[in-house]
Amino acid sequence: MFGITVFLASIGLVIATAAFLSGMQLLKKDYAAVILRIHRLNGYITFLIFISLALLSLSGKGGIKPLSITAWCAGGVVSLFKIWVVKDKRGYKYGTRLGILLFIIWLVIIYTHVVK
């Protein structure tokens, strides 16, 4: 099971990076329909990988730990908050900061799954 989590975390980081870059293109007012679709697809896939990694992590050998639940929930809240910010038309002001924060969250996920 260790190989699956490392693989999913690595793929999630790559897709999160692609979503961040396509989101930056959208902020520059380059509203191409293809870029918007790619960005949304990358976001959905990234969030699904995030949820699957959370479930795999929480069902591991150590059992369910309160700190792990808190960390995974915090990452999910940041993702949902970013979606709310963009839907509320504040993406130009806050989208970049939240995108960078989501990228850092993926780096933490990679670190926790690869180092163990």
Sequence and secondary structure as in RCSB ss.txt:
>XXXX:A:sequence
MFGITVFLASIGLVIATAAFLSGMQLLKKDYAAVILRIHRLNGYITFLIFISLALLSLSGKGGIKPLSITAWCAG
GVVSLFKIWVVKDKRGYKYGTRLGILLFIIWLVIIYTHVVK
>XXXX:A:secstr
 HHHHHHHHHHHHHHHHHHHHHHHHHHTT   HHHHHHHHHHHHHHHHHHHHHHHHHHTSTT   HHHHHHHHHH
HHHHHHHHHHHHTT HHHHHHHHHHHHHHHHHHHHHHHHH 
